[in-house]
């Protein structure tokens, strides 16, 4: 039933998918091995129609009951992103912290992104502490292939504190990385465009 509804979501038959998945998700017990997958798929359907509150409800159920650390990390990260979009900073930070508590049990890409997200969202940390956290992560040789993300984060943090010239340098470093992916490249150029537009 779950795999039948996944194509419906991709084909934008969202209401049909939700109508079929919601009774299934409600009927499954927490210890059922498909409980988390059913709830995560339902959350995906709600995300497709921008119903973030409903999506956050189901992805939370999926994340908290998932046993496999790879899937759990992914669900928690999506949860954090949804809470961030809803403006619920504390809830978003909580979700990213849950990934950090998994340490090496979580895929490194989610660990790195959670460190970045947490530092960008926190209001009660000092500029120096945020920079120190990202730079410490950047120095770890195991994180070399994520240097473009981390240098972009350093740029964003410096922009938050109006240290514009330093921020622009970190954007350049991120763009020059041999590991740069197209999504990060686009986001860097969007931020640079917005910055220069505001500066006239």
ZINOR-V636131 format. One record per residue. PHI is phi in whole degrees, 0 to 359 (none if undefined). D_LAST is the distance of its C-alpha to the last C-alpha in Angstrom with 2 decimals. Layout:
BEGIN
phi=<PHI & PHI>
d_last=<D_LAST & D_LAST>
END
This chain:
BEGIN
phi=<none & 296 & 291 & 291 & 279 & 301 & 298 & 299 & 295 & 295 & 274 & 67 & 271 & 293 & 298 & 297 & 298 & 296 & 299 & 274 & 276 & 299 & 297 & 295 & 299 & 287 & 277 & 283 & 279 & 303 & 276 & 289 & 293 & 259 & 303 & 293 & 296 & 297 & 291 & 293 & 293 & 295 & 299 & 301 & 299 & 294 & 298 & 295 & 249 & 62 & 267 & 291 & 297 & 294 & 298 & 294 & 298 & 280 & 289 & 295 & 299 & 295 & 294 & 289 & 247 & 284 & 266 & 280 & 296 & 299 & 292 & 301 & 298 & 295 & 296 & 297 & 294 & 299 & 302 & 300 & 296 & 295 & 300 & 298 & 296 & 278 & 79 & 265 & 301 & 298 & 293 & 297 & 299 & 302 & 297 & 292 & 296 & 300 & 291 & 296 & 294 & 287 & 53 & 287 & 285 & 268 & 303 & 301 & 299 & 284 & 298 & 298 & 295 & 290 & 300 & 297 & 300 & 301 & 291 & 287 & 272 & 290 & 263 & 264 & 257 & 282 & 304 & 296 & 292 & 296 & 299 & 299 & 297 & 290 & 294 & 297 & 295 & 293 & 288 & 291 & 300 & 293 & 259 & 305 & 287 & 248 & 298 & 293 & 294 & 291 & 291 & 296 & 298 & 298 & 296 & 295 & 294 & 297 & 294 & 303 & 257 & 59 & 262 & 297 & 297 & 292 & 301 & 298 & 294 & 291 & 298 & 298 & 297 & 299 & 292 & 273 & 295 & 287 & 263 & 303 & 259 & 296 & 296 & 295 & 300 & 298 & 297 & 298 & 293 & 296 & 295 & 294 & 297 & 297 & 298 & 290 & 295 & 295 & 280 & 79>
d_last=<54.15 & 50.90 & 50.53 & 51.37 & 48.47 & 45.87 & 45.98 & 45.78 & 42.50 & 41.15 & 42.46 & 40.72 & 44.09 & 42.68 & 44.94 & 47.98 & 46.98 & 46.41 & 49.70 & 51.56 & 49.91 & 49.93 & 53.77 & 54.04 & 51.63 & 53.52 & 56.90 & 56.27 & 57.36 & 55.13 & 57.37 & 57.17 & 55.47 & 53.40 & 52.22 & 48.83 & 48.22 & 49.08 & 46.74 & 43.87 & 44.35 & 44.39 & 41.14 & 39.63 & 40.81 & 39.19 & 35.88 & 35.98 & 36.10 & 33.54 & 36.28 & 35.02 & 37.61 & 40.47 & 38.97 & 38.67 & 42.30 & 43.73 & 41.69 & 42.74 & 46.37 & 45.95 & 44.37 & 46.83 & 49.85 & 48.91 & 51.13 & 49.51 & 46.82 & 44.65 & 44.51 & 44.32 & 41.23 & 39.55 & 40.46 & 39.31 & 35.91 & 35.50 & 36.66 & 34.04 & 31.26 & 32.67 & 32.93 & 29.32 & 28.29 & 30.56 & 28.93 & 32.21 & 30.98 & 34.46 & 36.13 & 33.60 & 34.15 & 37.89 & 37.78 & 35.93 & 38.42 & 41.29 & 40.16 & 39.95 & 43.51 & 44.73 & 43.74 & 45.11 & 46.54 & 43.06 & 41.40 & 39.12 & 36.04 & 36.38 & 37.04 & 33.91 & 31.68 & 33.43 & 32.80 & 29.08 & 28.94 & 31.05 & 28.90 & 25.64 & 27.41 & 29.46 & 28.49 & 31.60 & 31.16 & 29.71 & 26.80 & 29.44 & 31.72 & 29.11 & 28.15 & 31.87 & 32.77 & 30.35 & 31.25 & 34.92 & 34.61 & 32.82 & 35.67 & 38.30 & 39.33 & 40.11 & 36.42 & 35.38 & 34.71 & 32.20 & 30.13 & 27.08 & 27.14 & 27.71 & 25.01 & 22.53 & 23.96 & 23.50 & 19.79 & 19.56 & 21.71 & 19.73 & 16.53 & 18.76 & 19.61 & 16.17 & 17.45 & 14.28 & 15.63 & 18.88 & 17.43 & 15.70 & 19.15 & 20.97 & 18.93 & 19.95 & 23.50 & 23.67 & 22.60 & 25.21 & 28.00 & 31.02 & 31.42 & 28.03 & 28.58 & 26.61 & 25.63 & 24.15 & 22.37 & 20.77 & 19.84 & 18.30 & 16.11 & 15.17 & 14.21 & 12.22 & 10.42 & 9.80 & 8.75 & 6.09 & 5.02 & 5.35 & 3.79 & 0.00>
END
